[in-house]
């Protein structure tokens, strides 16, 4: 059985330095394109909460110079 293809944001353009996402067996999988063997798996609910937190600035303090 073939796994679904990895997807990256259209904002990444032709860059290979990006985060890729796919859904497998009801879980969200994420990987960094240049570290393809390292995969993080989570539920759709947790991934949605993470994305909302990122949009809301919850992690801004982790940025350099913050």
MMTF fields as JSON, N, C-alpha, C and O atoms, coordinates in Angstrom:
{
  "mmtfVersion": "1.0.0",
  "mmtfProducer": "UNKNOWN",
  "numBonds": 263,
  "numAtoms": 264,
  "numGroups": 66,
  "numChains": 1,
  "numModels": 1,
  "chainsPerModel": [1],
  "groupsPerChain": [66],
  "chainIdList": ["A"],
  "bondAtomList": [4, 2, 8, 6, 12, 10, 16, 14, 20, 18, 24, 22, 28, 26, 32, 30, 36, 34, 40, 38, 44, 42, 48, 46, 52, 50, 56, 54, 60, 58, 64, 62, 68, 66, 72, 70, 76, 74, 80, 78, 84, 82, 88, 86, 92, 90, 96, 94, 100, 98, 104, 102, 108, 106, 112, 110, 116, 114, 120, 118, 124, 122, 128, 126, 132, 130, 136, 134, 140, 138, 144, 142, 148, 146, 152, 150, 156, 154, 160, 158, 164, 162, 168, 166, 172, 170, 176, 174, 180, 178, 184, 182, 188, 186, 192, 190, 196, 194, 200, 198, 204, 202, 208, 206, 212, 210, 216, 214, 220, 218, 224, 222, 228, 226, 232, 230, 236, 234, 240, 238, 244, 242, 248, 246, 252, 250, 256, 254, 260, 258],
  "bondOrderList": [1, 1, 1, 1, 1, 1, 1, 1, 1, 1, 1, 1, 1, 1, 1, 1, 1, 1, 1, 1, 1, 1, 1, 1, 1, 1, 1, 1, 1, 1, 1, 1, 1, 1, 1, 1, 1, 1, 1, 1, 1, 1, 1, 1, 1, 1, 1, 1, 1, 1, 1, 1, 1, 1, 1, 1, 1, 1, 1, 1, 1, 1, 1, 1, 1],
  "groupList": [{"groupName": "UNK", "atomNameList": ["N", "CA", "C", "O"], "elementList": ["N", "C", "C", "O"], "formalChargeList": [0, 0, 0, 0], "bondAtomList": [1, 0, 2, 1, 3, 2], "bondOrderList": [1, 1, 2], "singleLetterCode": "X", "chemCompType": "L-PEPTIDE LINKING"}],
  "groupTypeList": [0, 0, 0, 0, 0, 0, 0, 0, 0, 0, 0, 0, 0, 0, 0, 0, 0, 0, 0, 0, 0, 0, 0, 0, 0, 0, 0, 0, 0, 0, 0, 0, 0, 0, 0, 0, 0, 0, 0, 0, 0, 0, 0, 0, 0, 0, 0, 0, 0, 0, 0, 0, 0, 0, 0, 0, 0, 0, 0, 0, 0, 0, 0, 0, 0, 0],
  "groupIdList": [1, 2, 3, 4, 5, 6, 7, 8, 9, 10, 11, 12, 13, 14, 15, 16, 17, 18, 19, 20, 21, 22, 23, 24, 25, 26, 27, 28, 29, 30, 31, 32, 33, 34, 35, 36, 37, 38, 39, 40, 41, 42, 43, 44, 45, 46, 47, 48, 49, 50, 51, 52, 53, 54, 55, 56, 57, 58, 59, 60, 61, 62, 63, 64, 65, 66],
  "secStructList": [7, 7, 7, 7, 7, 7, 3, 3, 7, 4, 4, 4, 6, 6, 7, 1, 7, 1, 3, 3, 3, 3, 3, 3, 6, 6, 3, 3, 3, 3, 3, 3, 4, 4, 4, 6, 6, 7, 3, 3, 3, 3, 7, 2, 2, 2, 2, 2, 2, 2, 2, 2, 2, 2, 2, 6, 6, 6, 6, 4, 4, 4, 1, 6, 6, 7],
  "xCoordList": [0.837, 0.0, 0.882, 1.819, 0.591, 1.349, 0.828, -0.381, 1.73, 1.36, 1.013, 1.529, 0.147, -0.165, 1.091, 2.037, 1.082, 2.225, 2.355, 1.362, 3.579, 3.851, 3.451, 3.625, 2.916, 2.539, 3.311, 3.601, 3.639, 4.273, 3.487, 2.724, 3.68, 2.982, 3.374, 4.523, 2.415, 2.716, 3.662, 4.318, 3.742, 4.661, 6.116, 7.019, 6.35, 7.717, 8.312, 9.532, 7.468, 7.947, 8.759, 8.349, 9.91, 10.755, 11.772, 12.614, 11.702, 12.646, 12.455, 11.332, 13.549, 13.488, 13.644, 13.692, 13.723, 13.847, 12.474, 12.166, 11.656, 10.287, 9.747, 10.359, 8.613, 7.908, 6.894, 6.179, 6.829, 5.886, 4.876, 5.198, 3.657, 2.557, 1.808, 1.708, 1.28, 0.37, -0.482, -0.184, -1.536, -2.404, -2.273, -2.408, -2.009, -1.888, -2.657, -2.416, -3.556, -4.328, -4.957, -4.967, -5.476, -6.156, -5.253, -5.744, -3.95, -2.999, -2.347, -2.201, -1.955, -1.204, 0.273, 0.734, 1.011, 2.459, 3.151, 2.735, 4.205, 5.0, 6.461, 6.927, 7.17, 8.617, 9.247, 8.594, 10.506, 11.274, 11.85, 12.388, 11.745, 12.114, 13.554, 13.839, 14.469, 15.867, 16.195, 17.342, 15.219, 15.375, 14.209, 13.467, 14.056, 12.899, 12.645, 11.525, 13.666, 13.482, 12.911, 12.488, 12.892, 12.372, 10.93, 10.691, 9.976, 8.556, 7.873, 8.042, 7.103, 6.303, 4.862, 4.351, 4.204, 2.802, 1.943, 2.332, 0.767, -0.155, -1.58, -1.801, -2.531, -3.929, -4.29, -3.612, -5.351, -5.81, -6.199, -5.94, -6.807, -7.221, -6.016, -6.036, -4.982, -3.782, -3.053, -2.54, -3.006, -2.353, -3.106, -2.492, -4.418, -5.237, -4.985, -4.871, -4.899, -4.632, -3.245, -3.075, -2.264, -0.923, -0.937, -0.361, -1.593, -1.653, -2.339, -1.895, -3.421, -4.109, -3.209, -3.185, -2.47, -1.526, -0.45, -0.071, 0.042, 1.048, 0.463, 1.114, -0.751, -1.412, -1.64, -1.566, -1.915, -2.197, -0.934, -1.026, 0.246, 1.501, 1.974, 2.862, 1.399, 1.782, 3.255, 3.805, 3.89, 5.268, 6.26, 7.444, 5.78, 6.64, 7.844, 8.896, 7.705, 8.823, 9.987, 11.079, 9.764, 10.82, 11.669, 12.71, 11.225, 11.948, 13.215, 13.248, 14.26, 15.492, 15.214, 14.497, 15.773, 15.618, 14.326, 14.066, 13.513, 12.225, 12.409, 11.44],
  "yCoordList": [-1.181, 0.0, 1.245, 1.339, 2.196, 3.437, 4.444, 4.59, 5.127, 6.194, 7.45, 7.653, 8.292, 9.557, 10.403, 10.305, 11.227, 12.088, 13.183, 13.64, 13.587, 14.704, 15.994, 16.128, 16.941, 18.249, 19.328, 19.205, 20.388, 21.539, 22.785, 22.789, 23.815, 25.067, 25.656, 25.548, 26.277, 26.958, 28.134, 28.591, 28.631, 29.721, 29.267, 30.099, 27.957, 27.439, 27.559, 27.526, 27.697, 27.798, 26.576, 25.444, 26.806, 25.685, 25.303, 24.435, 25.934, 25.651, 24.233, 23.736, 23.605, 22.283, 22.364, 21.331, 23.561, 23.754, 24.13, 25.309, 23.123, 23.401, 22.232, 21.167, 22.461, 21.415, 20.791, 21.502, 19.478, 18.755, 18.035, 17.626, 17.89, 17.323, 16.305, 16.442, 15.278, 14.334, 13.672, 13.773, 13.0, 12.26, 10.775, 10.356, 9.98, 8.533, 7.872, 8.163, 7.011, 6.244, 7.148, 6.811, 8.29, 9.186, 10.072, 10.845, 9.981, 10.826, 11.809, 11.536, 12.962, 13.952, 13.64, 13.462, 13.577, 13.376, 14.622, 15.2, 15.023, 16.185, 15.783, 14.942, 16.391, 16.191, 17.427, 18.192, 17.608, 18.666, 18.065, 16.958, 18.771, 18.195, 17.698, 16.716, 18.356, 17.916, 16.868, 16.432, 16.458, 15.389, 14.407, 14.152, 13.87, 13.069, 11.824, 11.313, 11.327, 10.123, 10.431, 9.519, 11.704, 12.102, 12.578, 13.618, 11.804, 12.098, 12.261, 11.439, 13.327, 13.583, 13.235, 13.65, 12.474, 12.099, 12.67, 12.662, 13.167, 13.727, 13.585, 13.204, 13.894, 13.848, 15.15, 16.165, 15.103, 16.303, 17.382, 18.562, 17.004, 17.965, 18.693, 19.914, 17.946, 18.559, 19.426, 20.492, 18.975, 19.761, 21.069, 22.123, 21.001, 22.201, 23.183, 24.387, 22.677, 23.529, 24.171, 25.342, 23.415, 23.962, 25.079, 26.143, 24.846, 25.868, 27.135, 28.246, 26.966, 28.134, 28.884, 30.115, 28.152, 28.784, 29.568, 30.662, 29.0, 29.701, 30.976, 32.021, 30.895, 32.084, 33.149, 34.345, 32.717, 33.64, 34.179, 34.998, 33.729, 34.244, 33.582, 34.105, 32.437, 31.763, 31.365, 31.185, 31.229, 30.742, 31.824, 31.545, 33.052, 34.138, 34.351, 34.792, 34.049, 34.24, 33.295, 33.482, 32.28, 31.333, 31.821, 31.239, 32.88, 33.395, 34.129, 34.733, 34.076, 34.795, 36.279, 36.898, 36.833, 38.246, 38.623, 39.8, 37.617, 37.919, 38.123, 38.383],
  "zCoordList": [0.0, 0.0, 0.0, 0.792, -0.877, -0.953, 0.064, 0.24, 0.721, 1.649, 0.859, -0.24, 1.407, 0.731, 0.557, 1.339, -0.472, -0.757, 0.299, 0.865, 0.55, 1.448, 0.748, -0.463, 1.51, 0.971, 1.706, 2.896, 0.981, 1.616, 1.244, 0.278, 2.003, 1.766, 0.424, -0.003, -0.231, -1.491, -1.258, -2.194, -0.021, 0.313, 0.229, 0.14, 0.256, 0.196, -1.197, -1.358, -2.193, -3.567, -3.951, -3.697, -4.563, -4.983, -3.911, -4.141, -2.757, -1.671, -1.138, -1.048, -0.794, -0.176, 1.339, 2.007, 1.889, 3.332, 3.874, 4.048, 4.137, 4.559, 5.392, 5.476, 5.988, 6.726, 5.782, 5.075, 5.767, 4.928, 5.822, 6.938, 5.316, 6.097, 5.255, 4.036, 5.923, 5.273, 6.346, 7.536, 5.922, 6.833, 6.525, 5.375, 7.562, 7.416, 8.552, 9.724, 8.214, 9.202, 10.264, 11.447, 9.836, 10.757, 11.588, 12.411, 11.397, 12.13, 11.18, 9.988, 11.719, 10.96, 11.156, 12.283, 10.051, 10.116, 9.583, 8.579, 10.267, 9.864, 9.795, 10.563, 8.87, 8.789, 8.179, 7.469, 8.463, 7.826, 6.551, 6.575, 5.46, 4.169, 4.119, 3.433, 4.833, 4.786, 5.851, 5.944, 6.649, 7.642, 7.478, 8.427, 6.292, 5.926, 6.763, 6.779, 7.458, 8.279, 9.657, 10.367, 10.045, 11.354, 11.149, 10.536, 11.67, 11.468, 12.818, 13.719, 12.942, 14.139, 13.798, 12.758, 14.668, 14.454, 15.571, 16.739, 15.195, 16.168, 15.646, 14.497, 16.503, 16.086, 15.373, 15.527, 14.604, 13.913, 14.921, 14.685, 16.026, 17.045, 17.651, 17.803, 17.99, 18.571, 17.548, 17.888, 16.315, 15.265, 15.036, 14.872, 15.026, 14.879, 16.019, 15.788, 17.242, 18.404, 18.293, 18.632, 17.826, 17.632, 16.597, 16.824, 15.46, 14.418, 14.925, 14.633, 15.682, 16.223, 17.198, 17.2, 18.025, 18.942, 18.204, 18.622, 17.102, 16.3, 15.709, 15.715, 15.203, 14.65, 15.714, 15.431, 16.924, 18.027, 18.701, 19.616, 18.259, 18.801, 20.075, 20.748, 20.424, 21.675, 21.729, 22.815, 20.586, 20.544, 20.133, 19.944, 19.996, 19.552, 20.458, 19.994, 21.729, 22.673, 22.391, 22.928, 21.553, 21.208, 20.027, 19.726, 19.367, 18.211, 18.646, 19.718, 17.813, 18.149, 18.35, 17.563, 19.386, 19.671, 20.369, 20.617, 20.689, 21.356, 22.831, 23.544]
}
